[in-house]
Amino acid sequence: MKQKRFITLGFISTFLAASLFTTSNVMAKSQSAPKYNMAQDRLSALAKYTKVIQTVEQYYVDDENITDIVDKSLEGLLANLDAHSSFMNMKKYKDMQIQTNGEFGGLGITVGMRDGALTVISPIEGTPADAAGIKAGDIILKINDKSSLNLTIDEAVNIMRGKPKTKITLTVVRKKEPKPLNIDIIRDIIKIDSVYTKTIEGSKTLYVRVTSFDKKVVDGVQKALKKHPEADGLILDLRNNPGGLLNQAVGLTDLFVDNGVIVSQKGRVESENQIYNATPAGTHKKIPLVVLVNGGSASASEIVSGALQDHKRAILIGEKTFGKGSVQVILPIGNEEALRLTIARYYLPSGRTIQAKGVVPDIEVFPGEVPAEKNEFSIKEADLKKHLEGELNKISGKEVKKEDEDKRKKKIITKDDILKDIQLKTALDSLKILKITQK
């Protein structure tokens, strides 16, 4: 009996000792082990990636070499980050360098991804796409016979670019059109004037159209203001402007704002964060300002319009802008490949972001003609008067040549032009109110 008791006591003491040892061991482990082992997690993720590549290489139905598999995986990775990031293999990187440094045949459109669809941000004024009738907001369904549904932006752009004087057909889906449209375009060397200046007939209002933000924009607008010192109001037209150089957007805003933040750039890497401030020198503070925008206004256009709106320096008229407010850089991988990577986003003075949200105008006006009651008798009378004036000029030897008339039209916006553009008409009316309130 005594022996059994000793055995039982021995078993209990052994069990307690084992329990204490296990408990203390678990506590020691829980105290010493970190909550998250980054190095171990990284190794585990890389091992999984390597295992997938090996499995694809070994079992996939077609014979794929390891380089192609890795390139495709990188393309998928970058494409899944956002619509503007991409992996460029040797061919794509070389094409990008040629397009950046030399001349190439193109269409004259800027495209982006909206809700997964290849969408025209805007056609650039005076280019083949503009002449063919491509419009902002058109969704490109097919490029020639190739569907755009599985193409990246880079792939689509590479197909659309080509030798000058060659034809390309875009199949586009357009709002309010019952079926897709086939539009033929002849590629050409893209050369554009970024700044157009006109005066408004019968007023001292200056109209400045900026088609894209190249390196001549700030200089062009400054020259326009100096050339027209009598201007008592300015309409800045940024409709269908796809953007361009950041320093030109900052410089243009700085012409009308004398202090405070114009735009800030923020990302994960602190050294890439930047704040761009306005300076008082050379600022046109007093001239009333109205900015025209639409769904084709993107990137640099949104920075200018949004900053002027936040500083309450201008009235924005038109439609909500495209919503591209991210910063991309080219990061070479060796000498032959590179990444186009989104590294930051732009933020307006108020702290709001442009990306995917766009800039909402102060006065929303959809495009179209000014609704006006037409008096047939007055139209006929006006036409007859113009005709008779032309005949009198012929008799007096003062006949206006067609070339001179075309030059005049390029410099002056007539009352007929205004009636064809309700957004411009609203801008002019808003300027009149600004002038009255300033007085």
C-alpha positions in Angstrom: 0.0 0.0 0.0 2.8 2.3 0.9 4.5 1.4 -2.4 1.4 2.2 -4.4 1.1 5.6 -2.7 4.7 6.4 -3.5 4.1 5.5 -7.2 1.0 7.7 -7.3 2.8 10.6 -5.6 5.7 10.1 -8.0 3.4 10.2 -11.0 1.7 13.4 -9.7 5.0 15.1 -9.0 6.3 14.1 -12.4 3.1 15.4 -14.1 3.4 18.7 -12.2 7.0 19.1 -13.1 6.3 18.4 -16.8 3.4 20.9 -16.7 5.5 23.6 -15.1 8.3 23.0 -17.6 5.9 23.1 -20.6 4.2 26.3 -19.3 7.4 28.0 -18.6 8.8 27.0 -22.0 5.7 28.4 -23.8 5.9 31.6 -21.8 9.6 32.0 -22.6 8.8 31.4 -26.3 6.0 33.9 -26.3 8.1 36.5 -24.6 11.2 36.0 -26.9 9.5 35.5 -30.3 8.7 38.7 -32.2 5.1 39.3 -33.4 6.1 39.5 -37.0 9.3 38.1 -38.6 9.7 40.2 -41.7 12.8 38.3 -43.0 11.1 34.9 -42.5 7.9 36.2 -44.3 10.0 37.6 -47.2 11.8 34.2 -47.6 8.5 32.3 -47.5 7.0 34.6 -50.1 10.0 34.3 -52.4 10.0 30.5 -52.0 6.4 30.4 -53.0 7.1 32.6 -56.1 10.0 30.3 -57.1 7.9 27.2 -56.6 5.2 28.6 -58.9 7.7 29.5 -61.6 9.2 26.0 -61.4 5.8 24.4 -61.6 4.8 26.5 -64.6 8.1 25.7 -66.3 7.7 22.0 -65.7 4.0 21.3 -66.3 2.6 24.1 -68.5 1.2 22.8 -71.9 3.5 24.9 -74.0 7.2 25.0 -73.7 8.0 28.3 -72.0 11.6 29.4 -71.1 12.3 30.8 -67.7 13.0 34.3 -69.0 9.6 34.6 -70.7 7.9 33.3 -67.6 9.6 35.8 -65.3 8.9 38.7 -67.7 5.2 37.8 -67.9 5.0 37.6 -64.1 6.6 41.0 -63.8 4.2 42.5 -66.4 1.2 41.1 -64.4 2.7 42.4 -61.1 3.1 46.0 -62.4 -0.2 46.0 -64.3 -2.0 45.0 -61.1 -0.5 47.8 -59.1 -2.2 50.6 -61.1 -3.0 51.5 -64.7 0.1 53.7 -65.1 2.8 51.3 -63.8 4.4 48.8 -66.2 7.4 46.5 -66.9 9.4 47.3 -70.0 11.4 44.5 -71.6 14.3 45.3 -73.9 12.0 46.1 -77.0 9.5 48.2 -75.1 12.3 50.2 -73.3 14.1 50.8 -76.6 10.8 52.0 -78.2 10.2 54.3 -75.3 13.6 55.9 -75.7 13.1 56.4 -79.4 9.7 58.0 -78.9 11.1 60.3 -76.2 14.2 61.4 -78.0 13.2 61.4 -81.7 10.3 61.9 -84.1 7.7 59.3 -84.6 4.4 58.9 -86.4 1.4 59.1 -84.2 -2.3 60.0 -83.9 -2.2 62.8 -81.5 -4.2 61.4 -78.7 -3.6 60.8 -75.0 -5.1 57.6 -73.5 -5.6 56.3 -70.1 -7.4 53.4 -68.3 -10.8 54.2 -66.8 -12.8 51.4 -65.1 -10.5 48.9 -67.0 -11.3 50.3 -70.4 -8.8 52.0 -72.8 -10.2 55.6 -72.9 -9.3 58.7 -74.8 -8.3 61.4 -72.3 -8.2 63.9 -75.2 -7.2 64.4 -78.8 -4.6 67.1 -79.2 -5.7 70.0 -81.2 -4.4 70.1 -84.8 -3.4 66.4 -84.9 -4.6 63.6 -87.2 -6.9 62.2 -84.4 -8.5 65.6 -83.9 -9.1 66.0 -87.6 -10.6 62.5 -87.9 -13.1 63.3 -85.1 -11.8 61.4 -82.1 -13.4 62.9 -78.9 -12.5 62.9 -75.2 -14.2 60.0 -73.4 -14.2 57.7 -76.5 -13.6 54.1 -75.4 -11.2 52.4 -77.8 -12.7 48.9 -78.4 -10.3 47.8 -81.2 -7.1 49.0 -82.8 -7.2 47.8 -86.4 -8.5 44.2 -85.8 -6.9 43.8 -82.3 -9.1 44.0 -79.2 -8.0 46.5 -76.6 -9.6 44.6 -73.7 -6.4 42.8 -72.6 -3.9 45.4 -73.6 -1.9 47.6 -71.3 -1.5 51.3 -72.1 2.0 50.8 -73.3 1.0 48.0 -75.6 -1.9 50.1 -77.0 0.3 53.1 -77.6 3.0 51.0 -79.3 0.4 49.6 -81.8 -1.1 53.1 -82.5 2.3 54.6 -83.2 4.0 53.8 -86.5 5.3 55.1 -89.8 4.0 58.5 -90.9 1.3 58.5 -93.7 0.2 54.9 -92.8 -3.5 54.2 -92.0 -4.9 52.9 -88.7 -8.6 52.2 -87.8 -9.9 52.7 -84.3 -13.2 51.2 -83.3 -14.6 53.4 -80.5 -17.7 53.3 -78.3 -19.1 56.8 -77.8 -21.7 58.1 -75.4 -25.1 58.5 -77.1 -24.0 56.6 -80.2 -26.2 53.5 -80.8 -23.3 51.4 -82.1 -19.4 51.4 -82.2 -17.8 53.8 -84.7 -15.0 52.9 -87.1 -12.7 55.9 -87.5 -9.8 55.9 -90.0 -6.8 58.0 -89.1 -3.6 58.6 -91.1 -0.5 58.7 -88.8 1.7 61.7 -89.0 4.6 63.5 -87.3 3.1 65.1 -84.2 4.0 68.8 -84.0 1.8 71.0 -82.1 1.6 74.6 -80.9 0.8 74.5 -77.2 -0.5 78.1 -76.8 -3.1 79.9 -78.9 -4.2 83.4 -78.2 -7.3 85.2 -79.4 -9.3 88.3 -78.5 -13.1 88.4 -78.1 -14.9 90.5 -80.7 -16.3 93.7 -79.2 -14.5 93.4 -75.8 -11.1 93.6 -74.1 -11.3 90.0 -72.9 -8.3 87.8 -73.8 -8.7 84.2 -74.7 -5.8 81.8 -74.2 -6.0 78.1 -75.2 -3.3 75.7 -73.8 -3.5 72.4 -75.7 -0.7 70.6 -73.7 2.0 71.4 -71.2 5.2 71.4 -73.2 8.3 73.5 -72.3 6.9 76.7 -74.0 3.6 77.1 -72.1 4.6 79.6 -69.4 6.6 81.7 -71.9 3.7 81.7 -74.4 1.1 82.9 -71.8 3.5 85.6 -70.5 4.0 86.9 -74.1 0.2 86.9 -74.6 -0.3 89.0 -71.5 2.4 91.4 -72.4 1.1 91.8 -76.0 -2.4 92.7 -74.7 -1.9 95.0 -71.7 -5.4 96.4 -72.3 -7.0 93.1 -71.4 -9.5 93.5 -68.6 -10.3 89.7 -68.3 -8.8 86.4 -69.2 -10.3 83.1 -70.2 -7.9 80.2 -69.8 -9.1 77.2 -71.9 -7.7 73.9 -70.6 -10.4 71.7 -72.2 -9.0 68.5 -73.7 -5.6 69.3 -72.4 -4.0 65.9 -71.4 -1.2 67.5 -69.3 2.6 67.4 -69.6 5.5 69.0 -67.7 4.9 69.6 -64.0 7.2 72.7 -63.9 5.1 74.3 -66.6 1.9 73.7 -64.6 3.5 75.2 -61.5 4.8 78.1 -63.5 1.5 78.9 -65.1 -0.3 78.8 -61.8 2.4 81.0 -60.3 1.6 83.7 -62.9 -1.8 84.3 -61.1 -1.1 83.3 -57.5 1.5 85.3 -55.4 1.9 83.0 -52.3 1.0 79.7 -50.8 1.2 76.1 -52.0 0.5 75.3 -55.6 0.8 71.6 -55.4 2.5 68.9 -53.3 3.9 65.6 -54.2 3.7 62.8 -51.6 4.8 59.1 -51.7 6.3 56.4 -49.5 9.9 57.5 -50.0 10.2 60.7 -48.0 13.0 62.1 -50.3 10.6 62.1 -53.2 8.1 64.3 -51.3 8.1 67.9 -52.6 6.1 71.1 -52.1 5.8 73.7 -54.9 5.1 77.2 -53.6 4.0 80.4 -55.5 6.3 83.4 -55.6 5.2 87.1 -55.7 7.4 88.2 -58.6 5.6 88.7 -61.9 2.2 87.8 -60.6 -0.9 89.1 -62.4 -3.1 89.4 -59.3 -5.8 91.7 -60.5 -6.9 90.4 -63.9 -10.2 88.5 -63.5 -9.8 84.9 -64.5 -12.0 82.1 -65.7 -10.8 78.6 -66.5 -12.6 76.1 -68.9 -12.2 72.4 -68.1 -13.8 69.1 -69.2 -13.4 65.4 -69.0 -10.3 65.6 -71.3 -8.5 67.9 -68.9 -5.9 65.7 -67.1 -2.8 65.7 -65.0 -1.0 69.1 -65.3 -4.4 70.7 -66.4 -5.9 69.5 -63.2 -3.1 70.9 -61.1 -3.5 74.3 -62.6 -7.3 74.4 -62.5 -7.5 72.8 -59.0 -4.8 75.2 -57.5 -6.5 78.3 -58.9 -9.8 77.1 -57.6 -8.4 76.4 -54.1 -6.8 79.8 -54.0 -10.1 81.3 -55.1 -8.2 83.0 -57.9 -10.4 81.8 -60.7 -13.9 80.5 -61.5 -13.9 77.0 -63.0 -16.5 76.3 -65.7 -17.3 73.1 -67.7 -17.3 69.5 -66.7 -15.5 67.3 -64.1 -11.9 66.6 -65.1 -10.3 63.2 -65.9 -8.7 62.4 -62.6 -5.0 61.6 -63.2 -3.0 62.8 -60.2 -0.1 60.3 -59.9 3.6 60.6 -60.5 5.5 58.0 -62.6 9.3 57.6 -63.0 11.4 55.3 -65.3 13.6 53.1 -63.2 16.2 51.2 -65.3 16.9 47.5 -64.5 20.3 47.1 -66.0 20.9 48.6 -69.4 18.1 47.0 -71.4 15.0 46.9 -69.2 13.1 49.2 -67.0 10.1 49.8 -64.8 7.6 52.7 -65.1 6.5 53.0 -61.5 4.0 55.2 -59.7 6.0 56.7 -56.8 3.8 59.5 -55.5 0.5 61.3 -55.9 -0.3 65.0 -56.4 -2.2 67.0 -53.7 -3.8 70.4 -54.2 -3.4 73.3 -51.8 -6.5 72.2 -49.8 -5.0 68.7 -49.4 -7.4 67.0 -51.7 -6.1 64.5 -54.2 -6.8 64.5 -58.0 -6.2 60.8 -58.6 -9.5 59.1 -59.7 -11.5 62.0 -58.3 -10.7 64.8 -60.7 -11.6 68.5 -60.2 -15.2 69.5 -60.0 -15.9 72.9 -61.7 -17.7 75.7 -59.8 -20.2 76.0 -62.6 -21.1 72.8 -64.4 -21.9 73.4 -68.0 -22.2 70.6 -70.7 -21.0 71.3 -74.2 -23.3 72.5 -77.0 -24.7 75.5 -78.7 -26.3 78.4 -76.9 -30.1 77.9 -77.1 -31.4 81.0 -78.9 -34.5 81.8 -80.8 -33.5 82.3 -84.4 -35.2 85.0 -86.5 -35.0 83.8 -90.2 -35.5 87.4 -91.5 -32.6 88.7 -89.4 -30.3 85.9 -90.5 -31.1 86.6 -94.2 -30.7 90.3 -93.7 -27.3 89.9 -92.0 -26.1 87.5 -94.8 -27.3 90.0 -97.5 -25.5 92.8 -95.7 -22.2 90.9 -95.6 -22.6 90.0 -99.3 -23.2 93.6 -100.3 -20.3 94.8 -98.2 -18.1 92.3 -100.1 -19.3 93.6 -103.4 -18.6 97.2 -102.4 -15.1 96.3 -101.4 -14.6 94.7 -104.9 -15.6 98.0 -106.5 -13.4 100.1 -104.2 -10.4 97.8 -104.6 -10.6 96.9 -100.9 -11.5 93.3 -101.4 -10.4 91.2 -98.4 -8.4 88.2 -99.5 -9.5 84.8 -98.2 -6.1 84.3 -96.6 -6.4 87.6 -94.7 -9.9 86.6 -93.6 -8.6 83.2 -92.3 -5.8 85.0 -90.4 -8.4 87.3 -88.8 -10.5 84.4 -87.7 -7.5 82.7 -86.1 -7.0 85.8 -83.9 -10.6 86.8 -83.1 -13.5 84.9 -81.6 -16.7 86.2 -83.2 -20.2 86.4 -81.7 -21.2 83.5 -84.0 -18.3 81.4 -82.5 -19.6 82.2 -79.0 -23.1 81.1 -79.8 -21.7 77.7 -80.9 -20.0 77.2 -77.5 -22.2 77.5 -74.4 -19.2 76.8 -72.1 -17.4 79.8 -73.6 -20.5 81.9 -73.4 -20.9 81.1 -69.7 -17.2 82.0 -69.1 -17.7 85.4 -70.7 -20.8 86.0 -68.6 -18.9 85.0 -65.4 -16.1 87.4 -66.3 -18.6 90.2 -66.6 -19.8 89.5 -63.1 -16.2 89.4 -61.8 -15.4 92.7 -63.4 -18.5 94.3 -61.7 -17.7 92.9 -58.3 -14.1 94.1 -58.5 -15.2 97.6 -59.4 
